Amino acid sequence: MARSRFAIAFARTLRRQRLRAGLTQERLAERAGVHPTYVSMVETSKKVPTLEVAQRLAKGLGIRLSKLVGEAETTA
């Protein structure tokens, strides 16, 4: 199934923010309480996180969910 432009933009934004924070996928996964493979799948648009998981990912990055979503919206 093709992913929406927003889902692709969210994936790119998540990766960009993770790299900006100097985190590996493994470290972000640990902070967010998810499996590292899941972070990889979100970053490659193979999975779209639930709102709850997106919130945990944002918290793991040390940013607000609104920043993560807002940045994705502006690039979608």
Order of alpha helices (4+ residues) and beta strands (2+ residues): alpha-alpha-alpha-alpha-alpha
